[in-house]
């Protein structure tokens, strides 16, 4: 299995490839579809729209939370198409990491003209 740094490097390489081909301005769902395809082409496993229940006082509640992508069963990826990544987007990722038990996550904002300006990496 790839280590977290290798996985995030592979995700970012695939995201850059998608961004180069499409540019900014599309819907998040289009980038999600293309990024999943690009990851598959590279032999990297990815799950889409992964349900994330909330445990509250010993009860598992289905609150309809969904992680955009979970790559190699290790890295949570939240895709955005927004003017700028805000603290609330980073908080969302941190919450998803905590609830899922994963340690590493990325927020990738495809709206940026230069994709590297729209990437946040978090580690618990």
Protein Blocks (a to p, Z undefined) as FASTA:
>chain_A
ZZfklmmmmmmmmmmmmmmmnoghiafklmmmmmmmmmmmnopacdehiacdddeehiac
dehiacfbachhlaccdddddfbdcfklmmmmmmmmmmnopabdcdddfkbmblklmccc
ddZZ
